Every structure is written in C-alpha cells, then in structure tokens.
Amino acid sequence: MTATTAQEAKHDTGFARFSEYITARTEMFLAEREGRAPTVGRDELANLAEGLEGRWGAGIVARWGQLVASRVRAAHDSKALPDDLQQVLNRSISALHAKFGSSLVESVTTSIDAGVALHQTRTVQSKGAHATGNGEERSSHGDHRKEVSDGLSPTPATYLGVWKSDAEYSRGNMTTMNGQLWHCEGERVTGRPGTSASWRMMHKSLEKSR
C-alpha cells in the first residue's frame, strides 16, 4: 500500500466512523422520543464514541451528542426548543464551528432533520397501510411500536467512502478525496470533487481537527 493510499484509508475510516456515530446517536435519541427500543446497541454506540474521543477528546464528542439530541427533539416534536436547551445547543454549535467550520456542522444538522422527517413519513405510511377498510387505523400503542421498530432509516446524507472515478453520486452523498470530505449537490454526478458546482467541500481533514 502506497503512502497516499494509506492516508486515504485512514481518512476513509475516520469519516466512516463519524458518519456511523451520528446515525447511531440519532437513532438512540429518536427511539427515546418514541418510547421504543433503539435498533443500535449502547455498546456499539460507546465503541464508536470511544474511537472519536481518541481523535478529538470527550468534550468535543459530547458537543456532537448535544447537537444530535437537540435537533432530534426539535425535528420530532416540530416545535422550538425550550430556552435552556437552546442555549446548550448554541454553545455546542459555537464550539463545533470553531473546530470544524460551519459546512460540516450545517450538513450534519440538515441530515439529522431530514432523517427524522423521512422516518416519520415512513411511519405514517406504514400505519396507513394497516388501516381497516373503513379508513380507521387498527393500531394500538403496541401496533405503533411494532411499525416503528425498524428504527431510523439511513439519513439522506450518506457517506460512501473514498471517491471513485467509475461511481455515480447523487444529492446527499458524501465522499472523501485526498483526505477532504465532499458533499454532492447534484444528481448523477461523475465528475471529480472540486471541479464543478455539483460538489461542496464540507471539511478539509478530520486528522487536522485536533
């Protein structure tokens, strides 16, 4: 393995773990709001968090957790956060902006909101499919728990690893190239990140975020 390939693999692993952590943490908090068992285990989440803590420190990972918790609550409840929680969120966002820049933080926030909305839409559709012939839902509280038991679907912002020249990317896909994280802004994109408006750099390097 060449030095360049090894560096790419290192960045790939870091971004993949971060993406998995955000998705797992979102599912954990969403399950709490819905009163159901999460589809991700606490040990799995703890292992992901431990890996990121070794990279950034426990304080920064806790800030990400606060961001996820606040956005899940606001998106799930469809209303503004209480003032005290909004202040906690604002402090977390400020700290994360200072360390990572606004693009990554805003992309993660958008992804959380969209992921929760998509999950809720699919839950409603699932309940509708089980409605009786007269249009009344037959779901009791137990039925609802069964219908949402599959948990959070992958959020629209999906990490796909190192950029590949023979792959096609769509809006919401994320990929790394030369250690940089890119977000696809177009549809059926095959061009190299950074060569068109179809790509937006989210972060220069997780390795430099120390």
N, C-alpha and C positions, 0 to 999 in steps of 0.2 A: 504494500500500500504506500503510495507516494505521500509526501508531507501535506500536499494540497488536499488529497483525498481524505487523509486522516483528520485534517482540520474541518473539512466539510462534514464528516461523520460526527465529529464532536459537537458542532453546531446543530446538526440534524437531531441528535439525541437530546440536546438541551431544549430546543424548541418543541420537540415532540412531548417531552415530559411536562413542559409548561402548559401546552395545549390540553394534555390529559388531566392535569391538575385542575385547570379552570373548569373543564367539563364535569369532572367528578365532584368538585366543590359546588358547582351549580346544581347538580342532581341532588346532592345531600341537602342543601338548603331548600330546594323545591319540594323534596319529599317531606320535610318538616312542615312546610306551609300547608301541604295537602293531607297531612296526617297519615302517611303511609310509610312502609319500609323502603329505604333507598335501594337502588339497584347496584350501588357501589359499596363495597365494604369499608369500614373505618380503617382497617389495617392497610388496605390498598391506598386509601387517601393519605394516611400517615406516611407511608413509604414515599409517595410522590412528593409530599411536603418536605420530608427529610432531605430528599435529593436537591430540592430548590433552596432549602435553608443552607446547605453546604456551599451553594453558589452565591447567595445574596445575604444570608443571615435571617434569623427567625423573625425579626421585626418587619422586614420587607414582605416576607411571605404572609405574615399576619395582616399587613395592609391589603394585599390581594384578597385575602379571605374576607376582610371587611367590605371591600368593594363588591365582591360577589354577593355577599349576604344582603347588602343594601339594595343592589339592583334587582335581585330575585324578589325581594319583598315588594319593591315598588312596582315591578312588572306584573307580578302575580296578583297583587291587590288592586292594581290600576288606580293608585292614588299616591299623593305626595307622602314622603317620609315625615315622621314627627321631627320637630326641630332638633332634638338632641341627637337623633340618629343621622340627620342631615349634616350636622356639624362634624360627626365622626367620619362620615363619608367624604366631606370636603377636605378634612385633614389627610385622609388616606390618598385621595386623588392628588393633592398637592405633593405629597411625598413621592408618589409613583411617577408623577410628571417630572419631578426633579431628577429622578434616577433613570427613567426610561424614555422620557419625551412624551408628547401628547398623542402621537399617532397610535402607538401600541395600546395605551390606556383607553383611548376612544374606540379603537377597534374591538377590544375585549368587551367594553361596556355595550356596544352595539350588538355584539354577538350574543351576550347574555340576554339582553332584552328580546332579541329576535328568537332565540332558542326557547325562552319561556312562552312567548306568544305562539310559536309553532306547536309546542307541546299542548297548550291549552286548546288550540284549534282542533288538533287531532283527537283530544279527549272528548270534546263536544261532538265531533263527527262519529266517534266510536259509540257514544251514548245514543246518538240519533239512530244509528244502525240497529240498535237493540230495542228501539221503541216498538210498542204494540201497534196493531192495525188501526186503532182509533187515535193514534198520534200521542198517546200518553206514554211517557217513559216508564219502563218497568223497573228502573234501577232504584234500589235502596242504597243506603250508605255503603253496604257491603259490596253491591254491584259496582259502585263508583270506584271503590278501592281496587277491584279486580281490573277495571277498564284502564286505570292509570298505572297498573303495577309494572308495566314495561319501562316506566321511567322516562327520563329526558332523552329525546332523540338527539343525534349529533347536531350541534348548533350550526347555523348557516356558515359561520367562519370555520372552515375545516382545514387543518394542517395536513399537507400532502408530501412532506419531506423535501429532499433536495430537488431543485428544478431539473426537469428532464426535457431535452430538446424534442423528443418524439411524443410528448404528452400534450393534452389539450386542457386548458384551465377555464373555469367559469367564475362569475362574480361570487366572492366569498371564500374562494380557495386561497390558502396561504402556502408559500413555499420559500425555501432558503436557497440563496446563491451567494457564494463567496462569503459565507457567514452572515449575510444580511437577510432579514425577514421581509418578504414582499406579500402584498395583498392584491388579488386580482380584482380589477374594477370593470371588466368587460365580459363578453360571452365568447366562448370557443376561441380563446386566445392561445396562440402557439409561439408567439414571439418571446424573445429573451426579456426578463425583467429589467426595467430601466431604459428600454428602447422605445417605449410608447406610453401614451396616457392610460393604457389598459392596466398598468401596474403602478402601485403606490408603495413606497418603502415604509414599513411600519417601524423597523428598528435596525440599527446598524449592526449590533452584535450583542448577544447575551453575555458573551465572555468579557466584554468591556464594561458590563454593568456590575461593577463591584464597589 
